[in-house]
């Protein structure tokens, strides 16, 4: 337990975002600035994942979605992809016990079928092991792309024979059909773009961009971002 004091950060527990999505960017630049191999940035980034997951669970955020591996990441150099998949595989296994003990329910979205069989088995095991947990719902977007998700949803609709859809009925064909749309999207590293993440779901999401690189983004930076969120007025297109 971190024993986070929300009052210290001037946060109102009643106004916490229910669902926070994060584009975890800057691992490579973090490593380069320290003259390290890129994979070391990804390793350090996992420390930030642990920290933010723990913080969300403690303060009462109900949903956290992390952009872990995009569809576009498959076009990176083969050796980098291999290193990333090994790192992913190892941590799916090593983090399971702690996540389960912390009452975290883990879900995955994306074209999971493109992952190696051994990783898919670990994903299935993590989903099965944590499915009855009632705390934070952690969703990992792996082999994920927002456009791909929309195309996959359309193909499901065509296959089902449905002739007409509404916004409400369309939602059930998305990967995220069982979780609410994000209230708050955080992007680290200062890049001013969405990078094909949750394109349909973030129509009215509040966006926060920080220049802090993901491996340096820990609980204090996270709580400062939430402070910014709590001082905005969400109108959803209304006056």
Phi, psi and omega in degrees: 000137179273341185054053181290129177260102183298327180297328179298328180261009179058042181256143177261115182300332181284347183247019178292141173297137179287323183229120177247131175246143183228130169267107187273092188243147173114005180299315181296317180293325177299314180293317182299320181294341179253009180057042178248163174292151185303324183300332178293328175295319178294322178297316180293328178298330178295328176298322177293321176302310180304314184297314183288322177299314180298318180296317179300315180298321184286318185274346174104021171289131187272331182225135175226125178241126184245128178281098192268316182205117185271164174302323181291337179297339178295344181267005176286168178305143186304318182294323178293318177300317180300314179298318181295319181291323176296316179298316178299312182301314182297319185278336171300324181280313188286333184271348188301313183299314182293319178297317180294317179297328180274007177066029179271131174265127185251132176232164180225141175230150180128185178273073185298335182297342181279348181281156176302150184303320182298321178289321179299323178295319178293324176296314179300319180294320180293318178298313182296317184293326186255003191296336181265000180291149189242006179271221179304135172263109181261119179249124179256120178271109184233133188053044187252143171212136181297318179293319178300320180299316180294318178297316179298321178295317180298318179295325176295319180296314179300315182296326182285343180085005179294133184263337183219137178233153173246173176304317182295315182286330179296324182304327185287349178265354179279159175302328187266025188300339183253012178227150181289159175297150180295139171277330191216128177243125178250134171236127177268167174085355174088354179291136187257062178208165183269335177057041171065033184251120174049048186302318182286322189282339188261025182307321180234027179281138173286133184247134179231123179245129179238147179282351180296131177286149187306316180298340178263359183271103183239191186307314180301317179294322179296314181291328175295322177296318178296324176302317178299316179301316185291347179255019173253158176250118181268117185254342180053040178086353179265164179274000000 
